[in-house]
Structures are given as structure tokens and as C-alpha cells.
Amino acid sequence: MPSADVQVSASRVSANSSAPKGGARAAASRSRIVAAALDLFSTRGYEGTSIRDIAGAVGMTTASLYYHFSSKDDLFVGVHGLSIDAVTAAVHRAIEGIVDPWNRLEAAAEAHCATLFDTDRTHAILAVRISGGLAAVNDAIVAQRDAYERLVQRLVDDLPVPPDLDRRLLRLHVLGVMNSLATWYRRDGPLSAGAIGRQVVRHLRLGLETKRPVARPLRLLPER
């Protein structure tokens, strides 16, 4: 599926801003602010971007920007939320109409990886670690990520796997492997990010569906 970038809409910006104000004109201004912040945060990082930089990018004063967003932290929460929305929307589109649980998770993994790693801005925002500079909005950012992980957990809960398997750990395993692409994935490689996402789930499915005899415990040699 084609990768989806963050779409900055007035309704989503208002939902993510802690204090949305004004009517349609103000909403349009917030959209422009978030679009500029998305570009700057994704290229310069959180610490390397100032409110003055963002205000300058949209041609307004810092005082005008503060009318819409109370702080740089508040603005980052809005940008982060839009990035989470992009991945969530891509997954929902990918799994629509798919009945088989494994096929559904495979499609979700493809959408997750394609959106996250084939779109520079989305990956740059969601890969940000919660540092001292973002400590004040840690709870809001974690809540956004947790909401997406609940979607993945529902997909994992539907899988026909052995009853003694810890499905929470299975969800963490799937997300961990997919997100680790950040350390080694190359766009000029033989597989796209989406194709790798599908392979991750296929490998897991093959391992869980293959019946193997229980291995005998190793016999330790006696100490001399």
C-alpha cells in the first residue's frame, strides 16, 4: 500500500491543541503552525527547534503563536498526535474487510512499517525519545502511543495461538521487531518497509503454527 504522510487538518489540530481558540480562521492558522512545526521538528529535532523558528516559518510573531499554543511542548504534543493518527489511520484502512486474524495482523504490520519508515517526517516525530525537555508532556505523549498499542493488542488478541502464550508479550514482540527497523532499514534495499512488516508476521505465524516435538531437556555432564 502507498505510504501515508501526516495530513494536517484543522479538526485534528484543534483536538490536539490544549486550548483551541477562535473559529475557522484560527483553526487554519493552527494548521499552518503545526505543518511548519512538523517540518522543523522532523529535520532539526525537538531540542534544535525553537518557538521563534516555528513562528518565523509561518510569518507570525511568537506572541501570535502563543495565542494558539501555550508552549513548544504543547505544540509538539499536537504534532506527535497527528503522526500517531497517520499510522493509526493507515492500519485501519489496511485491515478493513479482512476476516482472518493472521492476515489482518500481516496487513496491519505492512501499513505500520510503510507509514513509519517510508515517510521521513512521521518516523522522525515518533522516534523521539522522551528527554528532559519533554518531561512536562510525557504523560500526554505516552497516552497517544498507548492508544495505538491498544489497537495492536486487539489484533493480537484475535490470533489463534496456544492458550498459555502471553499475548501482551506477543504484542510487544511484534512492535519491537517492527520498530527496530529504524536501526538497519534502507530504502534502497531489496524489500520495502511494508514488505518487511509482512515478513515479520509471516515468520511469527510459521513458528507458532508449526508443530514440533517437545525438545528433551539437556543433560548436563557431571562435574569433575
ZIWOHU-V479932 format. One record per backbone hydrogen bond with DSSP energy under -1.0 kcal/mol. NH is the residue of the N-H (numbers start at 1). CO is the residue of the C=O. If there is no record, write none. Layout:
# ZIWOHU-V479932
NH;CO
NH;CO
This chain:
# ZIWOHU-V479932
13;9
14;10
15;11
16;12
17;13
27;23
28;24
29;25
30;26
31;27
32;28
33;29
34;30
35;31
36;32
37;33
38;34
39;35
40;36
41;37
42;38
43;39
44;40
45;41
49;46
54;50
55;51
56;52
57;53
58;54
60;55
65;61
66;62
68;65
69;65
75;71
76;72
77;73
78;74
79;75
80;76
81;77
82;78
83;79
84;80
85;81
86;82
87;83
88;84
89;85
90;86
91;87
92;88
93;89
94;90
95;91
98;95
104;100
105;101
106;102
107;103
108;104
109;105
110;106
111;107
112;108
113;109
114;110
115;111
116;112
117;113
118;114
123;119
124;120
125;121
126;122
127;123
128;125
131;129
134;131
135;132
137;134
138;135
141;137
142;138
143;139
144;140
145;141
146;142
147;143
148;144
149;145
150;146
152;148
153;149
154;150
155;151
156;152
157;153
159;156
161;159
165;162
170;166
171;167
172;168
173;169
174;170
175;171
176;172
177;173
178;174
179;175
180;176
181;178
182;179
183;180
184;181
185;181
189;186
196;192
197;193
198;194
199;195
200;196
201;197
202;198
203;199
204;200
205;201
206;202
207;203
208;204
209;205
210;206
